[in-house]
């Protein structure tokens, strides 16, 4: 089992401790509190996720061939969701970010327990993180 799967399995195990979705939402709120703050200069339109009901900012940087994400949201549940995505995708290569099957989302029942607008936001966050990966790949290809 690769590292990324281990992280997803940990998340699935953590969520399995809670019987109902109110407890799971509370856990997402706890995760949100632990998310490191995004740099104020990235809280601009340029970093805003499109299609998300709440305001979500995501930034990524490439260091030594690996991607590192920072994010923030004005909605605490959404912030918890992006914290989960970062936990799974942080420190991966751009190709790994593109290839990662985010199966934990279905396994913990996240998608089906989100409002349609939050579910759209989730897809928007994933799309943006993968767009960063494509951009970094393109940059690296130019250097070669």
N, CA, C and O atoms as CSV, one atom per row, in Angstrom:
chain,resi,resn,atom,element,x,y,z
A,1,UNK,N,N,0.854,-1.192,0.000
A,1,UNK,CA,C,0.000,0.000,0.000
A,1,UNK,C,C,0.893,1.246,0.000
A,1,UNK,O,O,1.819,1.338,0.807
A,2,UNK,N,N,0.634,2.180,-0.872
A,2,UNK,CA,C,1.463,3.382,-0.946
A,2,UNK,C,C,1.079,4.355,0.173
A,2,UNK,O,O,0.044,4.201,0.821
A,3,UNK,N,N,1.925,5.344,0.382
A,3,UNK,CA,C,1.723,6.305,1.461
A,3,UNK,C,C,0.385,7.017,1.361
A,3,UNK,O,O,-0.315,7.180,2.360
A,4,UNK,N,N,0.029,7.443,0.143
A,4,UNK,CA,C,-1.224,8.192,-0.012
A,4,UNK,C,C,-2.427,7.370,0.434
A,4,UNK,O,O,-3.385,7.910,0.988
A,5,UNK,N,N,-2.375,6.058,0.191
A,5,UNK,CA,C,-3.477,5.204,0.618
A,5,UNK,C,C,-3.517,5.093,2.138
A,5,UNK,O,O,-4.595,5.034,2.730
A,6,UNK,N,N,-2.350,5.064,2.766
A,6,UNK,CA,C,-2.283,4.997,4.223
A,6,UNK,C,C,-2.989,6.195,4.841
A,6,UNK,O,O,-3.746,6.048,5.801
A,7,UNK,N,N,-2.745,7.362,4.300
A,7,UNK,CA,C,-3.381,8.580,4.812
A,7,UNK,C,C,-4.896,8.499,4.633
A,7,UNK,O,O,-5.651,8.822,5.551
A,8,UNK,N,N,-5.335,8.072,3.462
A,8,UNK,CA,C,-6.777,7.949,3.224
A,8,UNK,C,C,-7.393,6.917,4.172
A,8,UNK,O,O,-8.499,7.115,4.674
A,9,UNK,N,N,-6.682,5.825,4.415
A,9,UNK,CA,C,-7.184,4.798,5.340
A,9,UNK,C,C,-7.311,5.359,6.758
A,9,UNK,O,O,-8.261,5.044,7.475
A,10,UNK,N,N,-6.340,6.196,7.158
A,10,UNK,CA,C,-6.401,6.837,8.479
A,10,UNK,C,C,-7.656,7.701,8.579
A,10,UNK,O,O,-8.362,7.667,9.586
A,11,UNK,N,N,-7.925,8.469,7.540
A,11,UNK,CA,C,-9.096,9.353,7.530
A,11,UNK,C,C,-10.381,8.513,7.633
A,11,UNK,O,O,-11.286,8.841,8.401
A,12,UNK,N,N,-10.445,7.441,6.859
A,12,UNK,CA,C,-11.621,6.558,6.886
A,12,UNK,C,C,-11.807,5.990,8.300
A,12,UNK,O,O,-12.923,5.953,8.816
A,13,UNK,N,N,-10.705,5.548,8.919
A,13,UNK,CA,C,-10.773,5.015,10.287
A,13,UNK,C,C,-11.260,6.075,11.272
A,13,UNK,O,O,-12.104,5.799,12.124
A,14,UNK,N,N,-10.722,7.293,11.148
A,14,UNK,CA,C,-11.125,8.372,12.051
A,14,UNK,C,C,-12.621,8.654,11.937
A,14,UNK,O,O,-13.311,8.798,12.947
A,15,UNK,N,N,-13.115,8.732,10.713
A,15,UNK,CA,C,-14.538,9.028,10.513
A,15,UNK,C,C,-15.431,7.869,10.932
A,15,UNK,O,O,-16.595,8.077,11.277
A,16,UNK,N,N,-14.898,6.650,10.906
A,16,UNK,CA,C,-15.710,5.496,11.300
A,16,UNK,C,C,-15.981,5.484,12.809
A,16,UNK,O,O,-16.851,4.746,13.271
A,17,UNK,N,N,-15.261,6.278,13.563
A,17,UNK,CA,C,-15.472,6.368,15.009
A,17,UNK,C,C,-16.781,7.077,15.342
A,17,UNK,O,O,-17.317,6.929,16.441
A,18,UNK,N,N,-17.290,7.851,14.380
A,18,UNK,CA,C,-18.503,8.642,14.622
A,18,UNK,C,C,-19.701,7.974,13.970
A,18,UNK,O,O,-19.640,7.552,12.816
A,19,UNK,N,N,-20.796,7.884,14.727
A,19,UNK,CA,C,-21.992,7.219,14.210
A,19,UNK,C,C,-22.850,8.131,13.356
A,19,UNK,O,O,-23.405,7.698,12.346
A,20,UNK,N,N,-22.964,9.390,13.754
A,20,UNK,CA,C,-23.858,10.247,12.977
A,20,UNK,C,C,-23.112,11.433,12.384
A,20,UNK,O,O,-21.994,11.762,12.779
A,21,UNK,N,N,-23.776,12.061,11.420
A,21,UNK,CA,C,-23.106,13.119,10.674
A,21,UNK,C,C,-22.894,14.393,11.476
A,21,UNK,O,O,-22.023,15.190,11.127
A,22,UNK,N,N,-23.656,14.611,12.534
A,22,UNK,CA,C,-23.398,15.790,13.372
A,22,UNK,C,C,-22.012,15.655,14.005
A,22,UNK,O,O,-21.259,16.626,14.072
A,23,UNK,N,N,-21.680,14.452,14.467
A,23,UNK,CA,C,-20.362,14.219,15.055
A,23,UNK,C,C,-19.266,14.363,13.993
A,23,UNK,O,O,-18.188,14.890,14.268
A,24,UNK,N,N,-19.554,13.891,12.789
A,24,UNK,CA,C,-18.570,13.998,11.708
A,24,UNK,C,C,-18.351,15.467,11.322
A,24,UNK,O,O,-17.226,15.884,11.047
A,25,UNK,N,N,-19.437,16.240,11.306
A,25,UNK,CA,C,-19.294,17.675,11.033
A,25,UNK,C,C,-18.460,18.348,12.122
A,25,UNK,O,O,-17.621,19.202,11.835
A,26,UNK,N,N,-18.699,17.955,13.372
A,26,UNK,CA,C,-17.906,18.514,14.470
A,26,UNK,C,C,-16.433,18.169,14.310
A,26,UNK,O,O,-15.563,18.980,14.627
A,27,UNK,N,N,-16.152,16.962,13.818
A,27,UNK,CA,C,-14.769,16.562,13.574
A,27,UNK,C,C,-14.156,17.414,12.453
A,27,UNK,O,O,-12.999,17.826,12.541
A,28,UNK,N,N,-14.935,17.671,11.412
A,28,UNK,CA,C,-14.458,18.556,10.335
A,28,UNK,C,C,-14.128,19.942,10.885
A,28,UNK,O,O,-13.152,20.564,10.467
A,29,UNK,N,N,-14.938,20.417,11.816
A,29,UNK,CA,C,-14.693,21.727,12.430
A,29,UNK,C,C,-13.376,21.705,13.209
A,29,UNK,O,O,-12.608,22.666,13.177
A,30,UNK,N,N,-13.128,20.596,13.907
A,30,UNK,CA,C,-11.849,20.460,14.632
A,30,UNK,C,C,-10.671,20.487,13.655
A,30,UNK,O,O,-9.664,21.148,13.905
A,31,UNK,N,N,-10.806,19.763,12.541
A,31,UNK,CA,C,-9.747,19.734,11.534
A,31,UNK,C,C,-9.503,21.135,10.971
A,31,UNK,O,O,-8.363,21.521,10.714
A,32,UNK,N,N,-10.579,21.885,10.786
A,32,UNK,CA,C,-10.475,23.244,10.257
A,32,UNK,C,C,-9.632,24.121,11.175
A,32,UNK,O,O,-8.841,24.943,10.714
A,33,UNK,N,N,-9.809,23.937,12.468
A,33,UNK,CA,C,-9.069,24.751,13.448
A,33,UNK,C,C,-7.569,24.490,13.377
A,33,UNK,O,O,-6.764,25.362,13.705
A,34,UNK,N,N,-7.196,23.280,12.945
A,34,UNK,CA,C,-5.778,22.915,12.876
A,34,UNK,C,C,-5.113,23.291,11.557
A,34,UNK,O,O,-3.895,23.174,11.420
A,35,UNK,N,N,-5.905,23.742,10.587
A,35,UNK,CA,C,-5.341,24.084,9.279
A,35,UNK,C,C,-4.509,25.361,9.401
A,35,UNK,O,O,-5.020,26.398,9.824
A,36,UNK,N,N,-3.230,25.286,9.032
A,36,UNK,CA,C,-2.400,26.501,9.108
A,36,UNK,C,C,-2.982,27.605,8.230
A,36,UNK,O,O,-3.516,27.334,7.155
A,37,UNK,N,N,-2.878,28.823,8.683
A,37,UNK,CA,C,-3.447,29.963,7.957
A,37,UNK,C,C,-2.728,30.177,6.629
A,37,UNK,O,O,-1.512,30.014,6.523
A,38,UNK,N,N,-3.509,30.543,5.632
A,38,UNK,CA,C,-2.935,30.879,4.327
A,38,UNK,C,C,-2.383,32.301,4.425
A,38,UNK,O,O,-2.925,33.136,5.149
A,39,UNK,N,N,-1.317,32.562,3.702
A,39,UNK,CA,C,-0.736,33.899,3.684
A,39,UNK,C,C,-1.792,34.904,3.214
A,39,UNK,O,O,-2.516,34.648,2.252
A,40,UNK,N,N,-1.871,36.021,3.883
A,40,UNK,CA,C,-2.870,37.052,3.587
A,40,UNK,C,C,-2.842,37.473,2.109
A,40,UNK,O,O,-3.884,37.791,1.535
A,41,UNK,N,N,-1.658,37.473,1.499
A,41,UNK,CA,C,-1.544,37.873,0.083
A,41,UNK,C,C,-2.246,36.889,-0.856
A,41,UNK,O,O,-2.486,37.203,-2.021
A,42,UNK,N,N,-2.575,35.689,-0.342
A,42,UNK,CA,C,-3.276,34.703,-1.163
A,42,UNK,C,C,-4.784,34.712,-0.926
A,42,UNK,O,O,-5.506,33.907,-1.514
A,43,UNK,N,N,-5.259,35.599,-0.085
A,43,UNK,CA,C,-6.709,35.715,0.141
A,43,UNK,C,C,-7.269,36.744,-0.845
A,43,UNK,O,O,-7.873,37.743,-0.454
A,44,UNK,N,N,-7.053,36.473,-2.122
A,44,UNK,CA,C,-7.506,37.370,-3.185
A,44,UNK,C,C,-8.318,36.577,-4.205
A,44,UNK,O,O,-8.357,35.347,-4.171
A,45,UNK,N,N,-8.960,37.304,-5.107
A,45,UNK,CA,C,-9.767,36.672,-6.166
A,45,UNK,C,C,-8.982,35.625,-6.947
A,45,UNK,O,O,-9.534,34.597,-7.341
A,46,UNK,N,N,-7.701,35.884,-7.171
A,46,UNK,CA,C,-6.884,34.985,-7.985
A,46,UNK,C,C,-6.794,33.579,-7.397
A,46,UNK,O,O,-6.607,32.610,-8.132
A,47,UNK,N,N,-6.926,33.465,-6.091
A,47,UNK,CA,C,-6.785,32.162,-5.420
A,47,UNK,C,C,-8.129,31.573,-5.003
A,47,UNK,O,O,-8.187,30.500,-4.401
A,48,UNK,N,N,-9.193,32.275,-5.324
A,48,UNK,CA,C,-10.537,31.855,-4.930
A,48,UNK,C,C,-11.020,30.707,-5.812
A,48,UNK,O,O,-10.844,30.731,-7.031
A,49,UNK,N,N,-11.631,29.703,-5.185
A,49,UNK,CA,C,-12.181,28.562,-5.924
A,49,UNK,C,C,-13.515,28.979,-6.545
A,49,UNK,O,O,-14.387,29.525,-5.869
A,50,UNK,N,N,-13.652,28.716,-7.817
A,50,UNK,CA,C,-14.909,29.034,-8.515
A,50,UNK,C,C,-15.940,27.938,-8.241
A,50,UNK,O,O,-15.582,26.769,-8.096
A,51,UNK,N,N,-17.204,28.310,-8.170
A,51,UNK,CA,C,-18.269,27.329,-8.008
A,51,UNK,C,C,-18.517,26.891,-6.580
A,51,UNK,O,O,-19.297,25.973,-6.328
A,52,UNK,N,N,-17.854,27.547,-5.651
A,52,UNK,CA,C,-18.025,27.183,-4.249
A,52,UNK,C,C,-18.919,28.228,-3.591
A,52,UNK,O,O,-18.719,29.429,-3.776
A,53,UNK,N,N,-19.903,27.771,-2.825
A,53,UNK,CA,C,-20.839,28.668,-2.172
A,53,UNK,C,C,-20.114,29.579,-1.184
A,53,UNK,O,O,-20.360,30.784,-1.137
A,54,UNK,N,N,-19.219,28.987,-0.398
A,54,UNK,CA,C,-18.434,29.794,0.536
A,54,UNK,C,C,-17.153,30.225,-0.173
A,54,UNK,O,O,-16.839,29.758,-1.268
A,55,UNK,N,N,-16.433,31.116,0.471
A,55,UNK,CA,C,-15.188,31.585,-0.124
A,55,UNK,C,C,-14.057,30.662,0.322
A,55,UNK,O,O,-13.827,30.471,1.516
A,56,UNK,N,N,-13.358,30.097,-0.656
A,56,UNK,CA,C,-12.243,29.189,-0.388
A,56,UNK,C,C,-11.055,29.648,-1.218
A,56,UNK,O,O,-11.155,29.837,-2.430
A,57,UNK,N,N,-9.937,29.823,-0.541
A,57,UNK,CA,C,-8.704,30.205,-1.220
A,57,UNK,C,C,-7.731,29.041,-1.126
A,57,UNK,O,O,-7.557,28.454,-0.058
A,58,UNK,N,N,-7.090,28.705,-2.260
A,58,UNK,CA,C,-6.104,27.621,-2.271
A,58,UNK,C,C,-4.864,28.105,-3.005
A,58,UNK,O,O,-4.942,28.717,-4.070
A,59,UNK,N,N,-3.726,27.813,-2.408
A,59,UNK,CA,C,-2.455,28.109,-3.060
A,59,UNK,C,C,-1.602,26.845,-3.000
A,59,UNK,O,O,-1.787,25.994,-2.130
A,60,UNK,N,N,-0.675,26.740,-3.931
A,60,UNK,CA,C,0.236,25.594,-3.938
A,60,UNK,C,C,1.611,26.079,-4.342
A,60,UNK,O,O,1.759,27.025,-5.116
A,61,UNK,N,N,2.605,25.416,-3.805
A,61,UNK,CA,C,3.964,25.691,-4.266
A,61,UNK,C,C,4.672,24.372,-4.482
A,61,UNK,O,O,4.334,23.347,-3.891
A,62,UNK,N,N,5.666,24.434,-5.349
A,62,UNK,CA,C,6.448,23.254,-5.674
A,62,UNK,C,C,7.816,23.436,-5.052
A,62,UNK,O,O,8.527,24.393,-5.358
A,63,UNK,N,N,8.185,22.505,-4.169
A,63,UNK,CA,C,9.516,22.527,-3.560
A,63,UNK,C,C,10.136,21.155,-3.751
A,63,UNK,O,O,9.580,20.141,-3.330
A,64,UNK,N,N,11.300,21.141,-4.395
A,64,UNK,CA,C,12.030,19.891,-4.632
A,64,UNK,C,C,11.142,18.819,-5.250
A,64,UNK,O,O,11.193,17.652,-4.863
A,65,UNK,N,N,10.325,19.237,-6.223
A,65,UNK,CA,C,9.502,18.305,-6.989
A,65,UNK,C,C,8.223,17.853,-6.292
A,65,UNK,O,O,7.491,17.012,-6.812
A,66,UNK,N,N,7.957,18.409,-5.122
A,66,UNK,CA,C,6.748,18.030,-4.386
A,66,UNK,C,C,5.868,19.252,-4.148
A,66,UNK,O,O,6.349,20.375,-3.995
A,67,UNK,N,N,4.555,18.993,-4.122
A,67,UNK,CA,C,3.585,20.083,-3.973
A,67,UNK,C,C,3.177,20.255,-2.513
A,67,UNK,O,O,2.979,19.289,-1.776
A,68,UNK,N,N,3.059,21.527,-2.127
A,68,UNK,CA,C,2.610,21.853,-0.769
A,68,UNK,C,C,1.500,22.887,-0.886
A,68,UNK,O,O,1.649,23.913,-1.550
A,69,UNK,N,N,0.391,22.594,-0.230
A,69,UNK,CA,C,-0.804,23.424,-0.346
A,69,UNK,C,C,-1.046,24.225,0.923
A,69,UNK,O,O,-0.732,23.787,2.029
A,70,UNK,N,N,-1.615,25.415,0.734
A,70,UNK,CA,C,-2.177,26.175,1.849
A,70,UNK,C,C,-3.571,26.592,1.408
A,70,UNK,O,O,-3.830,26.767,0.218
A,71,UNK,N,N,-4.464,26.749,2.377
A,71,UNK,CA,C,-5.840,27.088,2.035
A,71,UNK,C,C,-6.531,27.731,3.220
A,71,UNK,O,O,-6.065,27.663,4.357
A,72,UNK,N,N,-7.650,28.355,2.920
A,72,UNK,CA,C,-8.495,28.925,3.957
A,72,UNK,C,C,-9.906,29.037,3.398
A,72,UNK,O,O,-10.120,28.998,2.186
A,73,UNK,N,N,-10.849,29.174,4.297
A,73,UNK,CA,C,-12.235,29.363,3.890
A,73,UNK,C,C,-12.942,30.172,4.948
A,73,UNK,O,O,-12.570,30.148,6.121
A,74,UNK,N,N,-13.976,30.895,4.519
A,74,UNK,CA,C,-14.781,31.648,5.482
A,74,UNK,C,C,-15.876,30.762,6.085
A,74,UNK,O,O,-16.631,31.208,6.948
A,75,UNK,N,N,-15.959,29.512,5.632
A,75,UNK,CA,C,-16.942,28.559,6.174
A,75,UNK,C,C,-16.181,27.427,6.851
A,75,UNK,O,O,-15.333,26.784,6.233
A,76,UNK,N,N,-16.483,27.191,8.108
A,76,UNK,CA,C,-15.703,26.249,8.918
A,76,UNK,C,C,-15.769,24.803,8.412
A,76,UNK,O,O,-14.755,24.106,8.441
A,77,UNK,N,N,-16.925,24.339,7.953
A,77,UNK,CA,C,-17.031,22.960,7.431
A,77,UNK,C,C,-16.198,22.828,6.159
A,77,UNK,O,O,-15.476,21.848,5.976
A,78,UNK,N,N,-16.305,23.817,5.294
A,78,UNK,CA,C,-15.540,23.814,4.041
A,78,UNK,C,C,-14.047,23.816,4.341
A,78,UNK,O,O,-13.268,23.144,3.665
A,79,UNK,N,N,-13.660,24.569,5.348
A,79,UNK,CA,C,-12.253,24.620,5.748
A,79,UNK,C,C,-11.788,23.241,6.224
A,79,UNK,O,O,-10.655,22.842,5.958
A,80,UNK,N,N,-12.661,22.517,6.924
A,80,UNK,CA,C,-12.338,21.152,7.349
A,80,UNK,C,C,-12.177,20.211,6.167
A,80,UNK,O,O,-11.315,19.331,6.173
A,81,UNK,N,N,-13.012,20.401,5.154
A,81,UNK,CA,C,-12.937,19.559,3.949
A,81,UNK,C,C,-11.619,19.803,3.218
A,81,UNK,O,O,-10.951,18.852,2.810
A,82,UNK,N,N,-11.241,21.070,3.050
A,82,UNK,CA,C,-9.978,21.362,2.357
A,82,UNK,C,C,-8.801,20.857,3.187
A,82,UNK,O,O,-7.779,20.454,2.630
A,83,UNK,N,N,-8.936,20.875,4.512
A,83,UNK,CA,C,-7.875,20.331,5.380
A,83,UNK,C,C,-7.663,18.840,5.086
A,83,UNK,O,O,-6.529,18.362,5.059
A,84,UNK,N,N,-8.766,18.110,4.866
A,84,UNK,CA,C,-8.654,16.681,4.516
A,84,UNK,C,C,-7.952,16.501,3.176
A,84,UNK,O,O,-7.076,15.647,3.040
A,85,UNK,N,N,-8.335,17.304,2.185
A,85,UNK,CA,C,-7.712,17.193,0.858
A,85,UNK,C,C,-6.216,17.482,0.942
A,85,UNK,O,O,-5.402,16.789,0.330
A,86,UNK,N,N,-5.867,18.513,1.705
A,86,UNK,CA,C,-4.446,18.850,1.857
A,86,UNK,C,C,-3.708,17.705,2.539
A,86,UNK,O,O,-2.600,17.348,2.139
A,87,UNK,N,N,-4.318,17.139,3.556
A,87,UNK,CA,C,-3.681,16.032,4.280
A,87,UNK,C,C,-3.333,14.885,3.331
A,87,UNK,O,O,-2.278,14.265,3.462
A,88,UNK,N,N,-4.218,14.605,2.381
A,88,UNK,CA,C,-3.980,13.508,1.436
A,88,UNK,C,C,-2.977,13.906,0.343
A,88,UNK,O,O,-2.118,13.103,-0.022
A,89,UNK,N,N,-3.076,15.115,-0.171
A,89,UNK,CA,C,-2.298,15.483,-1.364
A,89,UNK,C,C,-0.979,16.205,-1.070
A,89,UNK,O,O,-0.101,16.255,-1.932
A,90,UNK,N,N,-0.832,16.755,0.112
A,90,UNK,CA,C,0.370,17.516,0.447
A,90,UNK,C,C,1.626,16.645,0.375
A,90,UNK,O,O,1.624,15.500,0.826
A,91,UNK,N,N,2.689,17.199,-0.192
A,91,UNK,CA,C,3.960,16.489,-0.244
A,91,UNK,C,C,4.069,15.481,-1.363
A,91,UNK,O,O,5.046,14.736,-1.439
A,92,UNK,N,N,3.067,15.450,-2.242
A,92,UNK,CA,C,3.088,14.536,-3.390
A,92,UNK,C,C,3.701,15.246,-4.596
A,92,UNK,O,O,3.762,16.475,-4.643
A,93,UNK,N,N,4.146,14.470,-5.553
A,93,UNK,CA,C,4.616,15.058,-6.805
A,93,UNK,C,C,3.387,15.502,-7.598
A,93,UNK,O,O,2.284,15.020,-7.340
A,94,UNK,N,N,3.560,16.409,-8.554
A,94,UNK,CA,C,2.407,16.792,-9.381
A,94,UNK,C,C,1.720,15.580,-10.023
A,94,UNK,O,O,0.491,15.522,-10.070
A,95,UNK,N,N,2.502,14.616,-10.514
A,95,UNK,CA,C,1.907,13.432,-11.141
A,95,UNK,C,C,1.090,12.630,-10.126
A,95,UNK,O,O,0.014,12.130,-10.455
A,96,UNK,N,N,1.586,12.508,-8.908
A,96,UNK,CA,C,0.838,11.787,-7.874
A,96,UNK,C,C,-0.456,12.514,-7.530
A,96,UNK,O,O,-1.486,11.881,-7.295
A,97,UNK,N,N,-0.401,13.855,-7.500
A,97,UNK,CA,C,-1.622,14.619,-7.221
A,97,UNK,C,C,-2.663,14.341,-8.311
A,97,UNK,O,O,-3.848,14.177,-8.018
A,98,UNK,N,N,-2.220,14.291,-9.548
A,98,UNK,CA,C,-3.132,14.014,-10.660
A,98,UNK,C,C,-3.659,12.581,-10.614
A,98,UNK,O,O,-4.813,12.332,-10.965
A,99,UNK,N,N,-2.826,11.647,-10.187
A,99,UNK,CA,C,-3.183,10.227,-10.217
A,99,UNK,C,C,-3.940,9.748,-8.986
A,99,UNK,O,O,-4.554,8.681,-9.022
A,100,UNK,N,N,-3.911,10.508,-7.904
A,100,UNK,CA,C,-4.520,10.034,-6.656
A,100,UNK,C,C,-6.029,9.913,-6.792
A,100,UNK,O,O,-6.723,10.871,-7.131
A,101,UNK,N,N,-6.518,8.706,-6.519
A,101,UNK,CA,C,-7.950,8.449,-6.466
A,101,UNK,C,C,-8.384,8.807,-5.050
A,101,UNK,O,O,-8.021,8.122,-4.094
A,102,UNK,N,N,-9.148,9.861,-4.917
A,102,UNK,CA,C,-9.567,10.329,-3.597
A,102,UNK,C,C,-10.767,9.522,-3.112
A,102,UNK,O,O,-11.858,10.056,-2.912
A,103,UNK,N,N,-10.539,8.232,-2.929
A,103,UNK,CA,C,-11.632,7.318,-2.588
A,103,UNK,C,C,-12.170,7.546,-1.183
A,103,UNK,O,O,-13.290,7.133,-0.884
A,104,UNK,N,N,-11.397,8.194,-0.315
A,104,UNK,CA,C,-11.875,8.422,1.051
A,104,UNK,C,C,-13.159,9.250,1.073
A,104,UNK,O,O,-13.976,9.107,1.983
A,105,UNK,N,N,-13.338,10.109,0.077
A,105,UNK,CA,C,-14.522,10.982,0.014
A,105,UNK,C,C,-15.802,10.141,0.005
A,105,UNK,O,O,-16.746,10.420,0.745
A,106,UNK,N,N,-15.820,9.103,-0.845
A,106,UNK,CA,C,-16.993,8.224,-0.895
A,106,UNK,C,C,-17.066,7.313,0.324
A,106,UNK,O,O,-18.148,7.068,0.858
A,107,UNK,N,N,-15.915,6.815,0.762
A,107,UNK,CA,C,-15.898,5.861,1.867
A,107,UNK,C,C,-16.386,6.468,3.176
A,107,UNK,O,O,-16.991,5.771,3.990
A,108,UNK,N,N,-16.132,7.759,3.388
A,108,UNK,CA,C,-16.624,8.366,4.637
A,108,UNK,C,C,-18.016,8.975,4.441
A,108,UNK,O,O,-18.609,9.508,5.380
A,109,UNK,N,N,-18.535,8.886,3.191
A,109,UNK,CA,C,-19.882,9.386,2.920
A,109,UNK,C,C,-19.947,10.891,2.807
A,109,UNK,O,O,-21.013,11.487,2.955
A,110,UNK,N,N,-18.805,11.509,2.545
A,110,UNK,CA,C,-18.749,12.973,2.511
A,110,UNK,C,C,-19.634,13.560,1.422
A,110,UNK,O,O,-20.470,14.424,1.688
A,111,UNK,N,N,-19.447,13.088,0.202
A,111,UNK,CA,C,-20.174,13.633,-0.942
A,111,UNK,C,C,-21.688,13.593,-0.724
A,111,UNK,O,O,-22.383,14.580,-0.962
A,112,UNK,N,N,-22.189,12.443,-0.269
A,112,UNK,CA,C,-23.647,12.305,-0.129
A,112,UNK,C,C,-24.213,13.080,1.057
A,112,UNK,O,O,-25.425,13.279,1.143
A,113,UNK,N,N,-23.348,13.519,1.969
A,113,UNK,CA,C,-23.822,14.271,3.131
A,113,UNK,C,C,-23.560,15.767,3.021
A,113,UNK,O,O,-23.684,16.507,3.998
A,114,UNK,N,N,-23.199,16.196,1.827
A,114,UNK,CA,C,-22.996,17.628,1.587
A,114,UNK,C,C,-24.178,18.171,0.803
A,114,UNK,O,O,-24.801,17.459,0.015
A,115,UNK,N,N,-24.474,19.435,1.030
A,115,UNK,CA,C,-25.491,20.086,0.208
A,115,UNK,C,C,-24.954,20.136,-1.222
A,115,UNK,O,O,-23.741,20.066,-1.418
A,116,UNK,N,N,-25.826,20.255,-2.222
A,116,UNK,CA,C,-25.345,20.318,-3.612
A,116,UNK,C,C,-24.303,21.416,-3.839
A,116,UNK,O,O,-23.350,21.222,-4.594
A,117,UNK,N,N,-24.482,22.560,-3.191
A,117,UNK,CA,C,-23.503,23.633,-3.400
A,117,UNK,C,C,-22.163,23.299,-2.760
A,117,UNK,O,O,-21.115,23.624,-3.319
A,118,UNK,N,N,-22.181,22.650,-1.589
A,118,UNK,CA,C,-20.917,22.239,-0.959
A,118,UNK,C,C,-20.257,21.137,-1.781
A,118,UNK,O,O,-19.035,21.116,-1.920
A,119,UNK,N,N,-21.055,20.226,-2.324
A,119,UNK,CA,C,-20.501,19.151,-3.159
A,119,UNK,C,C,-19.825,19.749,-4.389
A,119,UNK,O,O,-18.756,19.290,-4.791
A,120,UNK,N,N,-20.439,20.774,-4.993
A,120,UNK,CA,C,-19.807,21.484,-6.114
A,120,UNK,C,C,-18.504,22.120,-5.674
A,120,UNK,O,O,-17.507,22.094,-6.397
A,121,UNK,N,N,-18.522,22.687,-4.490
A,121,UNK,CA,C,-17.313,23.317,-3.948
A,121,UNK,C,C,-16.200,22.306,-3.760
A,121,UNK,O,O,-15.039,22.590,-4.057
A,122,UNK,N,N,-16.552,21.123,-3.266
A,122,UNK,CA,C,-15.574,20.049,-3.083
A,122,UNK,C,C,-14.927,19.706,-4.424
A,122,UNK,O,O,-13.705,19.603,-4.523
A,123,UNK,N,N,-15.752,19.531,-5.450
A,123,UNK,CA,C,-15.222,19.228,-6.787
A,123,UNK,C,C,-14.346,20.366,-7.294
A,123,UNK,O,O,-13.320,20.135,-7.934
A,124,UNK,N,N,-14.762,21.603,-7.001
A,124,UNK,CA,C,-13.966,22.773,-7.394
A,124,UNK,C,C,-12.600,22.793,-6.726
A,124,UNK,O,O,-11.600,23.137,-7.357
A,125,UNK,N,N,-12.557,22.421,-5.443
A,125,UNK,CA,C,-11.287,22.385,-4.708
A,125,UNK,C,C,-10.353,21.342,-5.310
A,125,UNK,O,O,-9.169,21.603,-5.523
A,126,UNK,N,N,-10.898,20.159,-5.581
A,126,UNK,CA,C,-10.094,19.078,-6.162
A,126,UNK,C,C,-9.575,19.502,-7.536
A,126,UNK,O,O,-8.404,19.302,-7.860
A,127,UNK,N,N,-10.457,20.085,-8.330
A,127,UNK,CA,C,-10.083,20.538,-9.678
A,127,UNK,C,C,-8.951,21.557,-9.600
A,127,UNK,O,O,-7.984,21.470,-10.356
A,128,UNK,N,N,-9.067,22.525,-8.686
A,128,UNK,CA,C,-8.043,23.558,-8.555
A,128,UNK,C,C,-6.700,22.954,-8.134
A,128,UNK,O,O,-5.656,23.345,-8.656
A,129,UNK,N,N,-6.722,22.017,-7.208
A,129,UNK,CA,C,-5.482,21.387,-6.754
A,129,UNK,C,C,-4.818,20.632,-7.899
A,129,UNK,O,O,-3.593,20.618,-8.018
A,130,UNK,N,N,-5.636,20.006,-8.737
A,130,UNK,CA,C,-5.093,19.272,-9.892
A,130,UNK,C,C,-4.604,20.238,-10.983
A,130,UNK,O,O,-3.648,19.939,-11.698
A,131,UNK,N,N,-5.261,21.384,-11.103
A,131,UNK,CA,C,-4.784,22.396,-12.067
A,131,UNK,C,C,-3.403,22.915,-11.664
A,131,UNK,O,O,-2.548,23.140,-12.520
A,132,UNK,N,N,-3.192,23.101,-10.373
A,132,UNK,CA,C,-1.855,23.482,-9.898
A,132,UNK,C,C,-0.839,22.410,-10.308
A,132,UNK,O,O,0.261,22.729,-10.761
A,133,UNK,N,N,-1.212,21.152,-10.147
A,133,UNK,CA,C,-0.308,20.049,-10.509
A,133,UNK,C,C,0.043,20.101,-11.995
A,133,UNK,O,O,1.203,19.937,-12.370
A,134,UNK,N,N,-0.966,20.331,-12.839
A,134,UNK,CA,C,-0.719,20.437,-14.288
A,134,UNK,C,C,0.197,21.619,-14.601
A,134,UNK,O,O,1.092,21.510,-15.439
A,135,UNK,N,N,-0.028,22.743,-13.929
A,135,UNK,CA,C,0.793,23.934,-14.155
A,135,UNK,C,C,2.250,23.669,-13.756
A,135,UNK,O,O,3.175,24.065,-14.465
A,136,UNK,N,N,2.445,23.000,-12.622
A,136,UNK,CA,C,3.813,22.690,-12.192
A,136,UNK,C,C,4.485,21.720,-13.155
A,136,UNK,O,O,5.679,21.842,-13.429
A,137,UNK,N,N,3.717,20.751,-13.673
A,137,UNK,CA,C,4.273,19.821,-14.659
A,137,UNK,C,C,4.722,20.573,-15.908
A,137,UNK,O,O,5.791,20.308,-16.458
A,138,UNK,N,N,3.890,21.513,-16.345
A,138,UNK,CA,C,4.223,22.295,-17.543
A,138,UNK,C,C,5.492,23.123,-17.310
A,138,UNK,O,O,6.349,23.216,-18.188
A,139,UNK,N,N,5.601,23.717,-16.128
A,139,UNK,CA,C,6.802,24.491,-15.781
A,139,UNK,C,C,8.043,23.615,-15.820
A,139,UNK,O,O,9.070,23.994,-16.383
A,140,UNK,N,N,7.935,22.435,-15.214
A,140,UNK,CA,C,9.078,21.517,-15.165
A,140,UNK,C,C,9.471,21.061,-16.577
A,140,UNK,O,O,10.657,20.941,-16.885
A,141,UNK,N,N,8.473,20.809,-17.431
A,141,UNK,CA,C,8.741,20.362,-18.795
A,141,UNK,C,C,9.496,21.434,-19.584
A,141,UNK,O,O,10.349,21.116,-20.413
A,142,UNK,N,N,9.180,22.701,-19.320
A,142,UNK,CA,C,9.874,23.802,-20.004
A,142,UNK,C,C,11.343,23.853,-19.622
A,142,UNK,O,O,12.186,24.219,-20.441
A,143,UNK,N,N,11.655,23.489,-18.385
A,143,UNK,CA,C,13.031,23.550,-17.888
A,143,UNK,C,C,13.907,22.485,-18.532
A,143,UNK,O,O,15.117,22.659,-18.676
A,144,UNK,N,N,13.264,21.361,-18.923
A,144,UNK,CA,C,14.055,20.223,-19.442
A,144,UNK,C,C,14.587,20.477,-20.830
A,144,UNK,O,O,15.266,19.620,-21.398
